[in-house]
Amino acid sequence: MKRLKGESSKWISEKFAGLCGFSWQDAYGAFSIGHSQIGKTIRYIQRQRVHHTKETFEMEYRQFLHVHDIEAEER
């Protein structure tokens, strides 16, 4: 994960010079999907901006953790 964050930070700073000072947060989560969920996941990503006008990322994330019985790490 460290390498992914480092390489993507480098790419962002090279590609989007206007994002001066960009950095990832310290913590992260990694989730996977099954092959049968690819279409649904693509549609979610395409509609994400509109979706988050109705429900914040934090609300959605906490609900996801709850549904999957994962304890949230508060920082």
C-alpha positions as CSV (number, residue, x, y, z in Angstrom):
1,M,0.0,0.0,0.0
2,K,2.9,2.3,0.8
3,R,4.3,1.9,-2.7
4,L,0.8,2.5,-4.3
5,K,0.3,5.7,-2.3
6,G,3.8,6.9,-3.2
7,E,3.6,6.2,-6.9
8,S,0.1,7.7,-7.2
9,S,1.2,10.8,-5.3
10,K,4.0,11.2,-7.7
11,W,1.7,10.7,-10.7
12,I,-0.8,13.2,-9.3
13,S,1.8,15.9,-8.7
14,E,3.3,15.4,-12.2
15,K,-0.1,15.3,-14.0
16,F,-2.0,18.0,-11.9
17,A,0.4,20.7,-11.0
18,G,-2.4,22.8,-9.6
19,L,-2.8,20.3,-6.7
20,C,0.2,21.6,-4.9
21,G,0.6,20.0,-1.6
22,F,-1.6,17.0,-2.4
23,S,-1.1,14.1,0.1
24,W,-3.0,10.9,1.0
25,Q,-4.4,10.5,4.5
26,D,-2.5,8.3,6.9
27,A,-5.0,5.5,7.2
28,Y,-6.6,3.5,4.4
29,G,-8.9,0.6,3.7
30,A,-8.7,-2.0,1.0
31,F,-11.8,-3.9,-0.3
32,S,-12.3,-6.3,-3.1
33,I,-15.3,-7.2,-5.3
34,G,-16.2,-10.4,-7.1
35,H,-16.3,-10.7,-10.9
36,S,-20.1,-10.5,-10.9
37,Q,-20.0,-7.1,-9.2
38,I,-17.8,-5.4,-11.8
39,G,-20.7,-3.7,-13.7
40,K,-22.4,-2.5,-10.5
41,T,-19.1,-1.1,-9.2
42,I,-18.4,0.8,-12.5
43,R,-21.9,2.3,-12.3
44,Y,-21.3,3.3,-8.7
45,I,-18.1,5.0,-9.6
46,Q,-19.7,6.8,-12.5
47,R,-22.6,8.1,-10.3
48,Q,-20.5,8.7,-7.2
49,R,-20.5,12.5,-7.4
50,V,-24.3,12.7,-7.5
51,H,-24.6,9.9,-5.0
52,H,-22.6,11.7,-2.4
53,T,-24.8,14.8,-2.6
54,K,-27.4,12.7,-0.8
55,E,-25.2,10.6,1.5
56,T,-21.7,11.5,2.6
57,F,-18.8,9.2,2.1
58,E,-18.5,8.9,5.9
59,M,-22.2,7.9,6.2
60,E,-21.8,5.3,3.5
61,Y,-18.5,3.9,4.8
62,R,-19.9,3.5,8.3
63,Q,-22.9,1.7,7.0
64,F,-20.7,-0.6,5.0
65,L,-18.6,-1.4,8.0
66,H,-21.8,-2.1,10.1
67,V,-23.3,-4.4,7.4
68,H,-20.1,-6.4,7.3
69,D,-19.6,-6.4,11.1
70,I,-16.3,-4.6,10.8
71,E,-15.3,-2.4,13.8
72,A,-14.4,1.2,12.8
73,E,-11.0,2.5,13.8
74,E,-11.6,6.0,15.1
75,R,-8.7,8.5,14.7
